[in-house]
Amino acid sequence: MSGLTKAKLYRLSNDRSDTRQETIPVQFNPASLRLTISNNTEGGQSTGRQARQYTGNASTELSFDLVFDTADEGRGPQGEPVSVRSKTARVEQFVLAQGTGSQRQSPPRVEFEWGGLSVKGVISSLTVEMDLFAMDGTPLRAKMSVSIKEQDARYELGQAGPGAPTQGAAPTPEAAASGG
């Protein structure tokens, strides 16, 4: 019998090779995951306009909540409570732009992996809700709502399957009407 598998976040390299550079383990596995796959379409919004058409862009978004808690971690070196922000900061790094001024770069790419599910992309939104505090106001527990948005090349390119681009020119109206 195997043990509990923990979800992980990985910081990915900026060179698009998706090399894992840093592992950020979660403290508690998410209670649920929400996976949204969407297509970008245009047209068809009012009468007299053409039918909605697929524009060739698709994206995947994974949303989940992470909980971090330092209430049982004792005290720091000066006898102060350990702030949960020490744990949440490791996730917050994924929404902050890197560098300063003209050297500013986009936030790092991230991969979420748990069981058979792996989503690579950028954290498009992050909400931190702190709900347990020490007597001095130090936050001890936080829930982080995370959304990772992925631009998946196989969706963008539409290489095969329904909606995929065809080779050659568009069919003539006569060929479309006759089914060929």
C-alpha positions in Angstrom: 0.0 0.0 0.0 1.4 3.4 -1.0 1.4 6.5 1.1 -0.3 9.8 0.5 0.8 11.6 -2.7 1.2 15.3 -2.2 0.5 17.9 -4.9 3.4 20.0 -6.0 4.1 23.2 -7.7 7.2 23.6 -9.8 8.9 26.7 -10.9 9.8 26.3 -14.6 12.7 27.7 -16.5 12.0 30.9 -18.6 13.5 29.4 -21.8 10.3 27.5 -22.6 12.1 24.2 -22.2 9.9 23.7 -19.1 12.8 22.5 -17.0 11.8 22.2 -13.3 13.9 24.6 -11.3 12.3 24.6 -7.9 9.8 22.4 -6.1 7.2 24.0 -3.9 5.3 21.2 -1.9 1.8 22.0 -0.7 1.1 21.6 2.9 -2.4 20.2 2.4 -3.7 18.7 -0.8 -6.6 20.6 -2.5 -10.1 19.5 -1.6 -11.2 20.0 -5.3 -9.8 21.0 -8.7 -11.7 23.0 -11.3 -10.5 22.4 -14.9 -11.8 24.8 -17.6 -11.1 24.3 -21.2 -12.3 27.1 -23.5 -12.2 28.0 -27.2 -12.0 31.5 -28.5 -14.8 32.2 -31.1 -16.0 35.3 -32.9 -19.2 36.3 -34.6 -22.7 35.1 -34.2 -23.7 37.7 -31.6 -26.7 39.2 -33.4 -29.1 38.4 -36.2 -27.7 38.8 -39.7 -24.2 38.0 -38.7 -22.4 34.8 -39.7 -22.3 31.8 -37.4 -19.7 31.7 -34.6 -16.3 30.7 -35.9 -13.4 29.2 -34.0 -10.4 31.5 -34.2 -7.7 28.9 -33.5 -7.1 29.7 -29.8 -7.9 27.5 -26.9 -6.8 27.6 -23.3 -6.9 25.5 -20.2 -7.4 26.9 -16.7 -7.0 25.0 -13.5 -8.3 26.5 -10.3 -7.8 25.2 -6.7 -7.4 26.2 -3.1 -4.3 25.6 -1.0 -4.2 25.9 2.7 -1.1 26.7 4.7 -0.9 26.7 8.5 1.9 27.5 10.9 -0.1 27.5 14.2 1.6 24.2 15.3 5.1 25.2 14.3 6.1 26.6 17.6 8.0 29.9 17.9 10.7 31.6 15.9 14.2 32.4 17.3 13.0 35.4 19.3 10.0 33.6 20.7 7.6 35.1 18.1 5.0 33.0 16.3 5.9 31.8 12.8 4.1 33.8 10.2 2.2 31.8 7.5 3.5 34.4 5.1 6.8 32.5 5.0 4.9 29.7 3.3 2.5 31.7 1.1 5.4 33.8 -0.3 6.7 30.8 -2.1 3.5 30.7 -4.1 3.1 34.5 -4.4 6.4 34.6 -6.4 4.6 33.2 -9.4 2.4 36.3 -9.9 5.1 38.9 -9.3 7.1 40.3 -12.3 10.8 39.6 -12.1 13.4 42.4 -12.2 13.1 46.1 -12.2 12.7 49.0 -14.7 13.6 48.0 -18.3 14.9 44.6 -17.1 11.4 43.6 -16.0 10.4 40.1 -17.1 7.1 38.4 -17.0 6.2 36.2 -14.0 7.7 32.7 -14.0 5.9 29.7 -15.5 4.6 27.1 -13.1 3.5 23.5 -13.2 0.9 22.0 -10.9 1.2 18.2 -10.6 -0.9 15.8 -8.6 -1.6 12.2 -9.5 -2.1 12.0 -13.2 -2.9 15.7 -13.7 -0.2 18.1 -14.8 -0.9 21.7 -16.0 1.8 24.1 -17.0 1.2 27.8 -17.5 1.2 31.1 -15.6 -0.7 31.9 -12.4 -3.4 34.3 -13.7 -4.9 35.0 -10.4 -4.1 34.4 -6.7 -6.2 35.4 -3.7 -4.8 35.0 -0.2 -7.3 34.9 2.7 -5.8 34.8 6.2 -8.2 33.6 8.9 -6.2 32.7 12.0 -3.9 35.0 13.9 -1.6 35.0 17.0 -2.3 37.4 19.8 0.2 39.9 18.3 -1.6 39.8 14.9 0.8 37.4 13.2 -1.1 35.4 10.5 -1.0 31.7 11.2 -3.4 30.2 8.6 -4.1 31.2 5.0 -6.2 29.9 2.2 -4.8 30.6 -1.3 -7.2 30.5 -4.3 -5.0 29.8 -7.3 -5.8 29.9 -11.1 -3.2 28.6 -13.6 -3.8 29.5 -17.2 -2.2 27.4 -19.9 -1.8 28.1 -23.6 -1.6 24.6 -25.0 0.1 24.4 -28.4 -1.8 21.4 -29.5 -5.0 23.4 -29.1 -3.6 26.6 -30.6 -2.3 24.7 -33.7 -5.5 22.5 -34.1 -3.4 19.8 -35.8 -6.1 17.1 -35.8 -9.7 16.4 -35.0 -12.8 18.5 -35.3 -12.2 22.1 -36.2 -8.7 21.5 -37.4 -7.5 23.4 -40.5 -7.5 21.5 -43.7 -4.8 21.4 -46.4 -5.3 23.5 -49.5 -7.9 26.1 -50.3 -11.3 26.4 -48.8 -14.0 24.3 -50.6 -16.1 26.0 -53.3 -19.8 26.5 -52.5 -20.7 23.7 -55.0 -18.3 21.2 -53.3 -19.6 22.2 -49.9 -23.2 21.7 -51.0 -22.5 18.3 -52.5 -20.6 17.2 -49.4 -17.2 17.0 -51.0 
